[in-house]
Amino acid sequence: MGVVVSNRGEHDFSYVNMTGLPDADLDPVLRETAAQIVTWTKNVRKAPTMFDRVGYDLPDNPYEGFLVAENAVRLDDVIGGLADVTEGLALQGLKWESANMDDADIFNQISGKIGLDSQMRVILRELYSYSQVVVAEWWEMQTIRVRTPAVGTGRKRRKTYDVYAPSSWMVLDPHKIVPVGSRIFDNDPLAWAASSDEYETWLKGTDPLLNLFFPTKYETTDNDEIERIGGWGIDYDRLLLADPEYVYRYTVTKPQYKPFADLRLGNVFPLLDMKIQLMKADRVSLVGAANYILLVKKGSKEEPAHQSEVDNLRDNFRVIARVPVIVSDHRLSIEIITPKNDFTLEERRYRLLDNKIAARVLGYHDLGSATAAASSSEMNARMIGRYFENSRQMMRRLVEKRIAERVIEKNPGVFEREPNLAFTPRHLDIEGKDTVLKTVMALRARNELSRETMLETVGFDQDVEAVRRQNEEESGMDDIFETAVPFNSPDLPRPGDVKEADPAQNEQNVAGDTEVKT
């Protein structure tokens, strides 16, 4: 066809147009075919031998790396289990806080409408698997009625606000999001790798959201970028440029010049591969033990078997082997040959790999020996806690920037100040110690902290507890259980009890005070 495909080393592929036609007139399918041919030749060239079998490999193509990470989360018990643990530890609850109760209530209602609590869990899962997440937002005008009670009445007010705010969030498929263009000065242009059907739908304009999120087709004159995109297996001719007003990406720590952040799970791929090979070796041992070899011997050194005996035994043993009783003389012996499986499914070998995988994913150091591990357990717990706190902090900044800042910017004069996003419980007590709780209780006793902060520290919601306490008081539960102050004398009054003063006791107290003063 007049097109020569070659591997250029630095780039994934290149082609030389020898048809005499302009490059723009070439069929887009031709460029995609050229990319696939080069990818196939590279895979054949680096095909592993029987001594270099790779179950988990970190490929050069970032999108293929995403697939490997997906399989790790889906198939490996440790990686999948730690994904659930990470979600359970880092995200238990969240809410907006502000000095103005109306502002906080409005933002909490906005979060409830977009399902921010569940969306944050999806975001955390995406960051865990792909080290990045791509979010699309839908904004519209909303009429929100505040739920905070009027001061001194306890009744909900009927005040309403008209707010332009997000009403829906969705996480986009990372396999279809392509970083394009220049990424200088905190700029992160993205494009959507549309399929043939999606591209036709976009051209017809029958999907309003698709045309809103991706209003234009991405075009560039940078041939290196076109080759790089083609090397990723992406069709450049169907790239739709995303509108940063609605679509944005958040990644783990990475330099601005890199299109993708380093895949965090990529560091455990060699360990996962060793684990797969260990499981395969154990499986071979177990299968060999189940498919044993039966060795039947006739005769002895003193009385060798005659050929007729051997022939008869060989011909008839298929029948007599199924009979539970075999009648013969002392010269017949039967042995079962199986491979030795003394170290099959040995827990120590699996535990070694699983501990190293968990250490990398959770961000602590596995020192190996039992003595060293015991002495560093407190340090590891502290490192895990800092890891989760850092993850929550970065997610908090993401949401505050995309929701709080932009809502206030697009609704001038409505809000007094920007609210803060708070996670509950506020502190992750990974170490299992009560130091933080004691500190919070002491500060609460000095009136340095609010009751709400104290309750959130131990995972309770003040509003819920207030309703429950009110119900207990109205139902007479306090009288039934005779609730009293801890470490207090049973003769002293309970909280809330009011006793009339004894005049004689008052005169005695006054006299005592006067005597002391004198």
Stockholm file with secondary structure:
# STOCKHOLM 1.0

chainA/1-518         MGVVVSNRGEHDFSYVNMTGLPDADLDPVLRETAAQIVTWTKNVRKAPTMFDRVGYDLPDNPYEGFLVAENAVRLDDVIGGLADVTEGLALQGLKWESANMDDADIFNQISGKIGLDSQMRVILRELYSYSQVVVAEWWEMQTIRVRTPAVGTGRKRRKTYDVYAPSSWMVLDPHKIVPVGSRIFDNDPLAWAASSDEYETWLKGTDPLLNLFFPTKYETTDNDEIERIGGWGIDYDRLLLADPEYVYRYTVTKPQYKPFADLRLGNVFPLLDMKIQLMKADRVSLVGAANYILLVKKGSKEEPAHQSEVDNLRDNFRVIARVPVIVSDHRLSIEIITPKNDFTLEERRYRLLDNKIAARVLGYHDLGSATAAASSSEMNARMIGRYFENSRQMMRRLVEKRIAERVIEKNPGVFEREPNLAFTPRHLDIEGKDTVLKTVMALRARNELSRETMLETVGFDQDVEAVRRQNEEESGMDDIFETAVPFNSPDLPRPGDVKEADPAQNEQNVAGDTEVKT
#=GR chainA/1-518 SS CCEEEECCSSSSCEEEECSSSCGGGSCHHHHHHHHHHHHHHHHHHTCCCTTSCCSSCCCSSHHHHHHHHHHHHHHCHHHHHHHHHHHHHHCSEEEEECSSHHHHHHHHHHHHHHTHHHHHHHHHHHHHHHSEEEEEEEEEEEEEECCCBCTTTCCBCCCEEEEEEEEEEEECCGGGEEECSCCCTTCCCEEEECCHHHHHHHHHTCCHHHHHHSCEECCCCCHHHHHHHHHTTCCGGGEEECCTTTEEEEESSCCTTCSSCCCGGGGGHHHHHHHHHHHHHHHHHHHHHHSCEEEEEEBCSSSBCCHHHHHHHHHHHHHHTTSSCCCCCTTEEEEEECCCCTTTTCHHHHHHHHHHHHHHHHTCCCCCSHHHHHHTHHHHHHHHHHHHHHHHHHHHHHHIIIIIIHHHHHSTTTCSSCCEEEEESSSCCTTCCSHHHHHHHHHHHTTSSCHHHHHHHTTCCHHHHHHHHHHHHHHTHHHHHTCCCTTCCTTSCCTTCCCCCCHHHHHHHHHHHHHHHC
#=GC SS_cons         CCEEEECCSSSSCEEEECSSSCGGGSCHHHHHHHHHHHHHHHHHHTCCCTTSCCSSCCCSSHHHHHHHHHHHHHHCHHHHHHHHHHHHHHCSEEEEECSSHHHHHHHHHHHHHHTHHHHHHHHHHHHHHHSEEEEEEEEEEEEEECCCBCTTTCCBCCCEEEEEEEEEEEECCGGGEEECSCCCTTCCCEEEECCHHHHHHHHHTCCHHHHHHSCEECCCCCHHHHHHHHHTTCCGGGEEECCTTTEEEEESSCCTTCSSCCCGGGGGHHHHHHHHHHHHHHHHHHHHHHSCEEEEEEBCSSSBCCHHHHHHHHHHHHHHTTSSCCCCCTTEEEEEECCCCTTTTCHHHHHHHHHHHHHHHHTCCCCCSHHHHHHTHHHHHHHHHHHHHHHHHHHHHHHIIIIIIHHHHHSTTTCSSCCEEEEESSSCCTTCCSHHHHHHHHHHHTTSSCHHHHHHHTTCCHHHHHHHHHHHHHHTHHHHHTCCCTTCCTTSCCTTCCCCCCHHHHHHHHHHHHHHHC
//
